[in-house]
Amino acid sequence: MADNPQPKVEMYVKWGCPYCIRAKSVFDRKGVEVTEYEIAGNEERRAEMVERAPGSRTVPQIFIDDRAIGGSDDLARIDAEGKLDELLGL
């Protein structure tokens, strides 16, 4: 019997962003792989981020299985509420 497949976790980031680093560390602690998209100097990626999360202007912007989670504070909140593990299938 196969384990549940890992959800697709994506994060739009800027190099050196402390909030991005904090969010990534949450996923690292849980052993979850994250695909990161650097938006600094990449207007195409920035536009993609805004299209996926309308009104977003800050990083990180986090998506789990194409569902917009929000930023680092949103991630910390849903983790504290015990909802993150459920979203991640843990």
N, CA, C and O atoms as CSV, one atom per row, in Angstrom:
chain,resi,resn,atom,element,x,y,z
A,1,MET,N,N,0.842,-1.185,0.000
A,1,MET,CA,C,0.000,0.000,0.000
A,1,MET,C,C,0.883,1.243,0.000
A,1,MET,O,O,1.791,1.360,0.823
A,2,ALA,N,N,0.625,2.161,-0.909
A,2,ALA,CA,C,1.464,3.353,-1.045
A,2,ALA,C,C,1.063,4.409,-0.021
A,2,ALA,O,O,-0.104,4.534,0.350
A,3,ASP,N,N,2.067,5.164,0.423
A,3,ASP,CA,C,1.791,6.295,1.310
A,3,ASP,C,C,1.067,7.378,0.528
A,3,ASP,O,O,1.090,7.400,-0.703
A,4,ASN,N,N,0.425,8.273,1.262
A,4,ASN,CA,C,-0.211,9.423,0.597
A,4,ASN,C,C,0.864,10.213,-0.130
A,4,ASN,O,O,1.944,10.442,0.415
A,5,PRO,N,N,0.579,10.629,-1.349
A,5,PRO,CA,C,1.571,11.441,-2.065
A,5,PRO,C,C,1.734,12.793,-1.373
A,5,PRO,O,O,0.790,13.344,-0.808
A,6,GLN,N,N,2.946,13.299,-1.433
A,6,GLN,CA,C,3.215,14.612,-0.837
A,6,GLN,C,C,2.484,15.686,-1.626
A,6,GLN,O,O,2.485,15.654,-2.857
A,7,PRO,N,N,1.862,16.633,-0.943
A,7,PRO,CA,C,1.183,17.711,-1.660
A,7,PRO,C,C,2.206,18.603,-2.370
A,7,PRO,O,O,3.381,18.645,-2.006
A,8,LYS,N,N,1.731,19.302,-3.373
A,8,LYS,CA,C,2.587,20.245,-4.097
A,8,LYS,C,C,2.614,21.545,-3.287
A,8,LYS,O,O,1.589,22.202,-3.107
A,9,VAL,N,N,3.800,21.897,-2.807
A,9,VAL,CA,C,3.970,23.124,-2.039
A,9,VAL,C,C,4.846,24.065,-2.856
A,9,VAL,O,O,5.962,23.721,-3.244
A,10,GLU,N,N,4.316,25.260,-3.108
A,10,GLU,CA,C,5.038,26.264,-3.896
A,10,GLU,C,C,5.099,27.558,-3.096
A,10,GLU,O,O,4.188,27.886,-2.336
A,11,MET,N,N,6.203,28.287,-3.291
A,11,MET,CA,C,6.378,29.527,-2.558
A,11,MET,C,C,7.106,30.543,-3.440
A,11,MET,O,O,8.182,30.270,-3.973
A,12,TYR,N,N,6.501,31.706,-3.579
A,12,TYR,CA,C,7.142,32.820,-4.278
A,12,TYR,C,C,7.982,33.566,-3.249
A,12,TYR,O,O,7.496,33.915,-2.174
A,13,VAL,N,N,9.253,33.807,-3.590
A,13,VAL,CA,C,10.209,34.347,-2.623
A,13,VAL,C,C,11.072,35.442,-3.255
A,13,VAL,O,O,11.091,35.637,-4.470
A,14,LYS,N,N,11.777,36.137,-2.381
A,14,LYS,CA,C,12.882,37.020,-2.768
A,14,LYS,C,C,14.086,36.576,-1.959
A,14,LYS,O,O,13.968,36.276,-0.771
A,15,TRP,N,N,15.233,36.536,-2.595
A,15,TRP,CA,C,16.451,36.109,-1.930
A,15,TRP,C,C,16.692,36.971,-0.691
A,15,TRP,O,O,16.602,38.197,-0.746
A,16,GLY,N,N,17.000,36.310,0.425
A,16,GLY,CA,C,17.341,37.021,1.656
A,16,GLY,C,C,16.148,37.478,2.471
A,16,GLY,O,O,16.329,38.059,3.541
A,17,CYS,N,N,14.940,37.236,2.002
A,17,CYS,CA,C,13.732,37.658,2.713
A,17,CYS,C,C,13.591,36.847,4.003
A,17,CYS,O,O,13.470,35.624,3.943
A,18,PRO,N,N,13.605,37.508,5.176
A,18,PRO,CA,C,13.521,36.751,6.430
A,18,PRO,C,C,12.183,36.025,6.602
A,18,PRO,O,O,12.135,34.969,7.233
A,19,TYR,N,N,11.114,36.569,6.059
A,19,TYR,CA,C,9.806,35.911,6.159
A,19,TYR,C,C,9.773,34.650,5.295
A,19,TYR,O,O,9.157,33.648,5.657
A,20,CYS,N,N,10.447,34.720,4.149
A,20,CYS,CA,C,10.545,33.542,3.273
A,20,CYS,C,C,11.346,32.449,3.962
A,20,CYS,O,O,10.978,31.275,3.912
A,21,ILE,N,N,12.436,32.834,4.602
A,21,ILE,CA,C,13.284,31.881,5.308
A,21,ILE,C,C,12.503,31.241,6.455
A,21,ILE,O,O,12.595,30.034,6.676
A,22,ARG,N,N,11.741,32.049,7.178
A,22,ARG,CA,C,10.934,31.530,8.293
A,22,ARG,C,C,9.896,30.527,7.788
A,22,ARG,O,O,9.713,29.465,8.384
A,23,ALA,N,N,9.217,30.867,6.687
A,23,ALA,CA,C,8.203,29.963,6.130
A,23,ALA,C,C,8.856,28.671,5.658
A,23,ALA,O,O,8.338,27.584,5.916
A,24,LYS,N,N,9.980,28.778,4.975
A,24,LYS,CA,C,10.677,27.587,4.476
A,24,LYS,C,C,11.083,26.683,5.627
A,24,LYS,O,O,11.037,25.459,5.500
A,25,SER,N,N,11.483,27.275,6.753
A,25,SER,CA,C,11.913,26.466,7.897
A,25,SER,C,C,10.755,25.646,8.470
A,25,SER,O,O,10.978,24.554,8.993
A,26,VAL,N,N,9.530,26.151,8.381
A,26,VAL,CA,C,8.366,25.384,8.838
A,26,VAL,C,C,8.246,24.108,8.011
A,26,VAL,O,O,8.062,23.020,8.557
A,27,PHE,N,N,8.351,24.250,6.697
A,27,PHE,CA,C,8.250,23.080,5.823
A,27,PHE,C,C,9.441,22.143,6.006
A,27,PHE,O,O,9.284,20.923,5.963
A,28,ASP,N,N,10.632,22.709,6.209
A,28,ASP,CA,C,11.823,21.884,6.438
A,28,ASP,C,C,11.638,21.018,7.684
A,28,ASP,O,O,11.962,19.831,7.666
A,29,ARG,N,N,11.117,21.607,8.770
A,29,ARG,CA,C,10.887,20.873,10.016
A,29,ARG,C,C,9.917,19.710,9.809
A,29,ARG,O,O,10.019,18.673,10.464
A,30,LYS,N,N,8.984,19.901,8.896
A,30,LYS,CA,C,7.977,18.874,8.640
A,30,LYS,C,C,8.408,17.896,7.550
A,30,LYS,O,O,7.686,16.950,7.235
A,31,GLY,N,N,9.595,18.130,6.972
A,31,GLY,CA,C,10.115,17.231,5.950
A,31,GLY,C,C,9.382,17.343,4.618
A,31,GLY,O,O,9.282,16.372,3.868
A,32,VAL,N,N,8.871,18.537,4.332
A,32,VAL,CA,C,8.089,18.756,3.117
A,32,VAL,C,C,8.921,19.552,2.115
A,32,VAL,O,O,9.487,20.595,2.443
A,33,GLU,N,N,8.982,19.041,0.898
A,33,GLU,CA,C,9.721,19.710,-0.172
A,33,GLU,C,C,8.927,20.906,-0.690
A,33,GLU,O,O,7.709,20.834,-0.853
A,34,VAL,N,N,9.630,22.001,-0.943
A,34,VAL,CA,C,9.007,23.232,-1.433
A,34,VAL,C,C,9.649,23.633,-2.752
A,34,VAL,O,O,10.873,23.636,-2.879
A,35,THR,N,N,8.818,23.971,-3.732
A,35,THR,CA,C,9.318,24.551,-4.976
A,35,THR,C,C,9.280,26.059,-4.801
A,35,THR,O,O,8.224,26.638,-4.546
A,36,GLU,N,N,10.439,26.692,-4.939
A,36,GLU,CA,C,10.531,28.136,-4.746
A,36,GLU,C,C,10.651,28.847,-6.088
A,36,GLU,O,O,11.352,28.395,-6.994
A,37,TYR,N,N,9.948,29.972,-6.188
A,37,TYR,CA,C,10.009,30.814,-7.381
A,37,TYR,C,C,10.535,32.184,-6.968
A,37,TYR,O,O,9.877,32.911,-6.224
A,38,GLU,N,N,11.705,32.525,-7.447
A,38,GLU,CA,C,12.331,33.815,-7.159
A,38,GLU,C,C,11.657,34.887,-8.013
A,38,GLU,O,O,11.585,34.759,-9.235
A,39,ILE,N,N,11.162,35.949,-7.365
A,39,ILE,CA,C,10.475,36.992,-8.132
A,39,ILE,C,C,11.296,38.261,-8.292
A,39,ILE,O,O,10.947,39.111,-9.112
A,40,ALA,N,N,12.382,38.418,-7.532
A,40,ALA,CA,C,13.199,39.628,-7.664
A,40,ALA,C,C,13.776,39.692,-9.069
A,40,ALA,O,O,14.486,38.781,-9.496
A,41,GLY,N,N,13.475,40.755,-9.780
A,41,GLY,CA,C,13.986,40.925,-11.130
A,41,GLY,C,C,13.299,40.044,-12.163
A,41,GLY,O,O,13.740,39.980,-13.311
A,42,ASN,N,N,12.226,39.364,-11.772
A,42,ASN,CA,C,11.530,38.476,-12.697
A,42,ASN,C,C,10.053,38.891,-12.741
A,42,ASN,O,O,9.217,38.363,-12.008
A,43,GLU,N,N,9.767,39.836,-13.611
A,43,GLU,CA,C,8.399,40.389,-13.693
A,43,GLU,C,C,7.373,39.342,-14.112
A,43,GLU,O,O,6.211,39.417,-13.715
A,44,GLU,N,N,7.796,38.374,-14.908
A,44,GLU,CA,C,6.883,37.306,-15.328
A,44,GLU,C,C,6.429,36.478,-14.120
A,44,GLU,O,O,5.244,36.179,-13.973
A,45,ARG,N,N,7.380,36.116,-13.266
A,45,ARG,CA,C,7.045,35.353,-12.047
A,45,ARG,C,C,6.205,36.198,-11.090
A,45,ARG,O,O,5.266,35.697,-10.472
A,46,ARG,N,N,6.550,37.494,-10.971
A,46,ARG,CA,C,5.784,38.385,-10.086
A,46,ARG,C,C,4.338,38.477,-10.576
A,46,ARG,O,O,3.406,38.413,-9.774
A,47,ALA,N,N,4.150,38.625,-11.871
A,47,ALA,CA,C,2.794,38.711,-12.439
A,47,ALA,C,C,2.045,37.405,-12.206
A,47,ALA,O,O,0.850,37.419,-11.912
A,48,GLU,N,N,2.735,36.286,-12.334
A,48,GLU,CA,C,2.128,34.983,-12.077
A,48,GLU,C,C,1.660,34.896,-10.624
A,48,GLU,O,O,0.567,34.400,-10.350
A,49,MET,N,N,2.484,35.378,-9.698
A,49,MET,CA,C,2.134,35.370,-8.278
A,49,MET,C,C,0.867,36.187,-8.026
A,49,MET,O,O,-0.045,35.742,-7.329
A,50,VAL,N,N,0.826,37.382,-8.601
A,50,VAL,CA,C,-0.327,38.266,-8.403
A,50,VAL,C,C,-1.590,37.664,-9.020
A,50,VAL,O,O,-2.686,37.822,-8.483
A,51,GLU,N,N,-1.430,36.978,-10.144
A,51,GLU,CA,C,-2.583,36.331,-10.778
A,51,GLU,C,C,-3.112,35.194,-9.906
A,51,GLU,O,O,-4.323,35.005,-9.786
A,52,ARG,N,N,-2.200,34.442,-9.301
A,52,ARG,CA,C,-2.606,33.304,-8.462
A,52,ARG,C,C,-3.135,33.748,-7.099
A,52,ARG,O,O,-4.000,33.089,-6.523
A,53,ALA,N,N,-2.622,34.849,-6.592
A,53,ALA,CA,C,-3.051,35.380,-5.292
A,53,ALA,C,C,-3.363,36.856,-5.485
A,53,ALA,O,O,-2.555,37.718,-5.140
A,54,PRO,N,N,-4.545,37.147,-6.043
A,54,PRO,CA,C,-4.901,38.530,-6.366
A,54,PRO,C,C,-4.700,39.481,-5.181
A,54,PRO,O,O,-5.107,39.209,-4.052
A,55,GLY,N,N,-4.061,40.596,-5.490
A,55,GLY,CA,C,-3.794,41.599,-4.475
A,55,GLY,C,C,-2.493,41.386,-3.722
A,55,GLY,O,O,-2.094,42.233,-2.923
A,56,SER,N,N,-1.829,40.266,-3.967
A,56,SER,CA,C,-0.585,39.999,-3.251
A,56,SER,C,C,0.524,40.903,-3.778
A,56,SER,O,O,0.675,41.097,-4.984
A,57,ARG,N,N,1.281,41.441,-2.858
A,57,ARG,CA,C,2.411,42.295,-3.228
A,57,ARG,C,C,3.656,41.905,-2.453
A,57,ARG,O,O,4.764,42.311,-2.802
A,58,THR,N,N,3.474,41.113,-1.394
A,58,THR,CA,C,4.599,40.765,-0.532
A,58,THR,C,C,4.937,39.289,-0.676
A,58,THR,O,O,4.126,38.492,-1.146
A,59,VAL,N,N,6.143,38.943,-0.266
A,59,VAL,CA,C,6.572,37.552,-0.248
A,59,VAL,C,C,6.827,37.154,1.200
A,59,VAL,O,O,7.117,38.005,2.041
A,60,PRO,N,N,6.722,35.884,1.484
A,60,PRO,CA,C,6.375,34.823,0.561
A,60,PRO,C,C,4.877,34.776,0.276
A,60,PRO,O,O,4.062,35.260,1.062
A,61,GLN,N,N,4.541,34.192,-0.849
A,61,GLN,CA,C,3.159,33.781,-1.129
A,61,GLN,C,C,3.228,32.272,-1.269
A,61,GLN,O,O,3.968,31.741,-2.098
A,62,ILE,N,N,2.447,31.590,-0.446
A,62,ILE,CA,C,2.548,30.142,-0.316
A,62,ILE,C,C,1.294,29.480,-0.867
A,62,ILE,O,O,0.174,29.941,-0.645
A,63,PHE,N,N,1.511,28.383,-1.592
A,63,PHE,CA,C,0.416,27.602,-2.167
A,63,PHE,C,C,0.622,26.137,-1.811
A,63,PHE,O,O,1.727,25.609,-1.931
A,64,ILE,N,N,-0.443,25.489,-1.374
A,64,ILE,CA,C,-0.418,24.053,-1.125
A,64,ILE,C,C,-1.472,23.441,-2.027
A,64,ILE,O,O,-2.660,23.739,-1.907
A,65,ASP,N,N,-1.021,22.576,-2.937
A,65,ASP,CA,C,-1.912,21.986,-3.941
A,65,ASP,C,C,-2.763,23.057,-4.629
A,65,ASP,O,O,-3.977,22.911,-4.771
A,66,ASP,N,N,-2.100,24.130,-5.049
A,66,ASP,CA,C,-2.701,25.252,-5.783
A,66,ASP,C,C,-3.662,26.097,-4.952
A,66,ASP,O,O,-4.320,26.989,-5.489
A,67,ARG,N,N,-3.749,25.832,-3.669
A,67,ARG,CA,C,-4.589,26.650,-2.772
A,67,ARG,C,C,-3.718,27.747,-2.154
A,67,ARG,O,O,-2.683,27.463,-1.551
A,68,ALA,N,N,-4.146,28.990,-2.309
A,68,ALA,CA,C,-3.398,30.108,-1.732
A,68,ALA,C,C,-3.508,30.064,-0.213
A,68,ALA,O,O,-4.606,30.071,0.342
A,69,ILE,N,N,-2.365,30.018,0.445
A,69,ILE,CA,C,-2.299,29.992,1.907
A,69,ILE,C,C,-2.071,31.393,2.448
A,69,ILE,O,O,-2.569,31.736,3.521
A,70,GLY,N,N,-1.318,32.206,1.708
A,70,GLY,CA,C,-0.972,33.547,2.165
A,70,GLY,C,C,0.517,33.627,2.412
A,70,GLY,O,O,1.317,32.988,1.728
A,71,GLY,N,N,0.876,34.430,3.410
A,71,GLY,CA,C,2.280,34.652,3.706
A,71,GLY,C,C,2.762,33.889,4.923
A,71,GLY,O,O,2.123,32.939,5.375
A,72,SER,N,N,3.901,34.319,5.445
A,72,SER,CA,C,4.551,33.649,6.562
A,72,SER,C,C,3.680,33.668,7.820
A,72,SER,O,O,3.583,32.657,8.516
A,73,ASP,N,N,3.050,34.799,8.115
A,73,ASP,CA,C,2.191,34.888,9.302
A,73,ASP,C,C,0.976,33.976,9.166
A,73,ASP,O,O,0.552,33.350,10.137
A,74,ASP,N,N,0.417,33.902,7.953
A,74,ASP,CA,C,-0.727,33.013,7.711
A,74,ASP,C,C,-0.318,31.560,7.917
A,74,ASP,O,O,-1.057,30.777,8.514
A,75,LEU,N,N,0.862,31.206,7.421
A,75,LEU,CA,C,1.365,29.850,7.577
A,75,LEU,C,C,1.545,29.522,9.059
A,75,LEU,O,O,1.145,28.450,9.512
A,76,ALA,N,N,2.142,30.437,9.805
A,76,ALA,CA,C,2.352,30.219,11.239
A,76,ALA,C,C,1.012,30.053,11.964
A,76,ALA,O,O,0.889,29.220,12.863
A,77,ARG,N,N,0.023,30.837,11.575
A,77,ARG,CA,C,-1.298,30.761,12.215
A,77,ARG,C,C,-1.945,29.400,11.968
A,77,ARG,O,O,-2.424,28.760,12.904
A,78,ILE,N,N,-1.960,28.956,10.706
A,78,ILE,CA,C,-2.626,27.673,10.436
A,78,ILE,C,C,-1.844,26.513,11.043
A,78,ILE,O,O,-2.426,25.481,11.377
A,79,ASP,N,N,-0.530,26.675,11.188
A,79,ASP,CA,C,0.258,25.643,11.856
A,79,ASP,C,C,-0.102,25.614,13.344
A,79,ASP,O,O,-0.302,24.540,13.910
A,80,ALA,N,N,-0.185,26.779,13.974
A,80,ALA,CA,C,-0.542,26.858,15.395
A,80,ALA,C,C,-1.948,26.318,15.656
A,80,ALA,O,O,-2.221,25.764,16.721
A,81,GLU,N,N,-2.824,26.483,14.689
A,81,GLU,CA,C,-4.201,25.981,14.820
A,81,GLU,C,C,-4.298,24.482,14.544
A,81,GLU,O,O,-5.364,23.887,14.700
A,82,GLY,N,N,-3.178,23.869,14.133
A,82,GLY,CA,C,-3.172,22.443,13.852
A,82,GLY,C,C,-3.707,22.068,12.496
A,82,GLY,O,O,-3.935,20.889,12.227
A,83,LYS,N,N,-3.916,23.050,11.627
A,83,LYS,CA,C,-4.506,22.784,10.317
A,83,LYS,C,C,-3.470,22.482,9.232
A,83,LYS,O,O,-3.800,21.898,8.200
A,84,LEU,N,N,-2.214,22.883,9.467
A,84,LEU,CA,C,-1.199,22.711,8.437
A,84,LEU,C,C,-0.911,21.239,8.175
A,84,LEU,O,O,-0.820,20.819,7.021
A,85,ASP,N,N,-0.769,20.458,9.231
A,85,ASP,CA,C,-0.478,19.035,9.043
A,85,ASP,C,C,-1.560,18.362,8.209
A,85,ASP,O,O,-1.265,17.502,7.379
A,86,GLU,N,N,-2.801,18.749,8.428
A,86,GLU,CA,C,-3.903,18.185,7.642
A,86,GLU,C,C,-3.748,18.544,6.162
A,86,GLU,O,O,-3.914,17.694,5.287
A,87,LEU,N,N,-3.425,19.823,5.890
A,87,LEU,CA,C,-3.235,20.253,4.496
A,87,LEU,C,C,-2.079,19.509,3.839
A,87,LEU,O,O,-2.098,19.243,2.637
A,88,LEU,N,N,-1.074,19.179,4.644
A,88,LEU,CA,C,0.116,18.510,4.127
A,88,LEU,C,C,-0.019,16.995,4.122
A,88,LEU,O,O,0.869,16.293,3.639
A,89,GLY,N,N,-1.120,16.491,4.653
A,89,GLY,CA,C,-1.332,15.050,4.698
A,89,GLY,C,C,-0.424,14.344,5.673
A,89,GLY,O,O,-0.065,13.182,5.479
A,90,LEU,N,N,-0.048,15.061,6.739
A,90,LEU,CA,C,0.875,14.468,7.749
A,90,LEU,C,C,0.102,13.856,8.899
A,90,LEU,O,O,0.703,13.319,9.830
